[in-house]
Amino acid sequence: MEKNSKLKILNIMSGAKNGGAEKFFERLVCAIEKEKIEQKVIIRYHKQRYESLTKKIKNINYIKIFNNFNPLCHFYIEKNIKEFSPNIILTWMNRASRVLPNEKFGREIVVGRLGGYYKLKNYIKCDYLITNTQDIKNYVIESGWDSSKVTCIPNFVNPNNKTLKQSRYEKQNTLIAMGRFHKNKGFDILIKSLSFLSNYKLMLVGRGILKEYYIELIKKYKLEDRVKIFDWTNDISLYLNSASVLVCPSRHEPFGNIIVDGWAHKIPVVASNVGGPKKLIKEKINGLKFEKDNVFDLVDKVHEIQNNQKLKKKIIKNAFDEYNNKFTEEMVVKQYISFFKRIAK
């Protein structure tokens, strides 16, 4: 395929305002656009996302009421498929996969992209599935999908853009955690751990429904001088370059984009022993793991990585090498395009 000219990809995503899958969707569609592939993007309307993507995506539209119960949503999706005539339709998560037409209008192959252990009844209109971890792929196959119709392609993260947050905290003893303020992320455990990490500060970066709860915890444990909450930013290098250890204390985490972000920024990662982090991190090789919800195990691992400089340097080097070998934009986009070429009619 000369210059990928035969690929026409329709990307459809109805996601939340924030989230790891949503952020990866944004990175991937922008990367595909750079490959000079003919692409159309349809999203659920979020002002910030739409305005950001319109600067990089030539052919993008939105649906305000994006759900299975809106007949206009179905009409609009069907209209775009007929007019654009893609050979690949890539749907993101449950909602986008459900609103597809029941019939095909041409040569289109439908690919559902899963970043979690979703109910597979939502993907009955898909011909193929892409998962971002081997465990999710195994789950799909064990649930009855033909193994030849399921492939695993990991997420990629952006490289360090070298920006630096001017903070009153000294980098050497500053922890950082980033993501949605949701129970699954376990940030309450990290905040509580600061009571036993008296020499450390914490930058908590994100947004979500639990922000007020975190503020109450900070006050309860008298941590106002040592814990600072920052609003989410797309320039995460600002914060990652300003801290010495990244902590991912999730209770549930199918992949763990932020871990790979840490690797790309040469910052050691301490993560809970669940889901994606459990698979990504090899103990004392490219990071450290602690038992989920265990404050004291987390405290011990932070002390271990900070007090053993030889181990810290080893972990940083191995993790950065793994990022370069598996999780760069170039590596992952190449896998997506190769897969699409193989299945496209």
RATABEL-V551686 format. One record per backbone hydrogen bond with DSSP energy under -1.0 kcal/mol. CO is the residue of the C=O (numbers start at 1). NH is the residue of the N-H. Records with the same first field share a line. If there is no record, write none. Layout:
CO->NH ; NH
This chain:
1->4
2->5
4->7
7->38
8->87 ; 88
9->40
10->90
11->42
12->92
13->44
19->23
20->24
21->25
22->26
23->27
24->28
25->29
26->30
27->31
28->32
29->33
30->34
32->37
33->36
38->9
40->11
41->61
42->13
43->63
46->50
47->51
48->52
49->53
50->54
53->56 ; 57
59->41
61->43
63->45
65->67
67->70
70->74
71->75
72->76
73->77
74->78
75->79
76->80
77->81
78->82
79->83
80->84
81->85
87->109
88->10
89->111
90->12
91->113
93->97
94->98
95->99
109->89
110->127 ; 128
111->91
112->130
113->93
114->132
116->118
119->122
120->123
123->126
128->112
129->151
130->114
131->153
133->137
134->138
135->139
136->140
137->141
138->142
139->143
140->145
141->144
146->149
147->150
149->129
151->131
165->167
171->174
173->201
174->244 ; 245
175->203
176->247
177->205
180->182
181->210
182->185
183->186
184->251 ; 252
186->190
187->191
188->192
189->193
191->194
192->195
193->196
197->200
201->175
202->228
203->177
204->230
205->179
207->181
208->211
210->214
211->215
212->216
213->217
214->218
215->219
216->220
217->221
218->223
219->222
223->226 ; 227
226->202
228->204
230->206
234->236
235->238
236->240
237->241
238->165
239->242
245->176
246->270
248->272
253->276
256->259 ; 260
257->261
258->262
259->263
260->264
261->265
262->267
263->266
268->246
269->288
270->248
271->290
272->274
274->278
275->279
276->280
277->281
282->285 ; 286
287->284
288->271
290->273
291->294
294->298
295->299
296->300
297->301
298->302
299->303
300->304
301->305
302->306
303->307
308->312
309->313
310->314
311->315
312->316
313->317
314->318
315->319
316->320
317->321
318->322
319->323
320->324
321->325
322->326
323->327
327->157
328->332
329->333
330->334
331->335
332->336
333->337
334->338
335->339
336->340
337->341
338->342
339->343
340->344
